[in-house]
Amino acid sequence: MQAAPVRATAIPTFTDALRAVESLLMSGGQRTARRNAWTSVLEDRRRAKDRVEAQRVLDSAVAEG
């Protein structure tokens, strides 16, 4: 007698749940626009962090020089 096969179902993450709700409430174009906007926010944050680091390097070079 063989054991019954086990089915693994992934438990959705909070992000998956939000995306499911988002897909019900918004049209495809709105979803794309929202994701593009969030990607832009993350990229702006990365650039701001890079600017701060570059300023630190320049300030330390001036202080040493």
C-alpha positions in Angstrom: 0.0 0.0 0.0 1.4 3.3 -1.0 1.1 6.6 0.9 -1.1 9.3 -0.7 0.9 11.9 -2.5 1.5 15.1 -0.5 0.5 18.3 -2.2 2.4 21.4 -1.2 0.5 24.6 -1.6 2.4 27.8 -1.0 1.0 30.1 1.5 0.6 33.5 -0.1 2.8 36.3 1.3 1.4 39.7 2.3 2.7 41.1 -0.9 1.0 38.5 -3.0 -2.3 39.2 -1.2 -1.9 43.0 -1.8 -1.2 42.3 -5.5 -4.3 40.1 -5.7 -6.5 42.9 -4.2 -4.8 45.4 -6.5 -5.6 43.3 -9.5 -9.2 43.2 -8.6 -9.5 46.9 -7.9 -7.4 48.4 -10.8 -7.2 48.0 -14.5 -3.9 46.7 -16.0 -2.7 50.1 -17.0 -3.1 51.5 -13.5 -1.2 48.5 -12.0 1.6 49.1 -14.4 1.7 52.8 -13.7 1.8 52.2 -9.9 4.6 49.7 -10.2 6.6 52.1 -12.5 6.1 54.9 -10.0 7.3 52.7 -7.1 10.4 51.7 -9.2 11.1 55.4 -9.8 10.8 56.1 -6.0 13.3 53.3 -5.3 15.7 54.5 -8.0 15.5 58.1 -6.6 16.3 56.8 -3.1 19.3 54.9 -4.5 20.6 58.0 -6.3 20.2 60.1 -3.2 22.2 57.6 -1.2 24.9 57.6 -3.9 25.0 61.5 -3.8 25.4 61.5 0.0 28.3 59.0 -0.2 30.0 60.9 -3.0 29.7 64.1 -0.9 31.3 62.3 2.0 34.2 61.2 -0.1 34.7 64.7 -1.6 34.5 66.3 1.9 37.1 63.9 3.3 39.4 64.5 0.3 39.2 68.2 0.9 39.8 67.8 4.6 42.9 65.7 4.0 44.3 67.8 1.1 
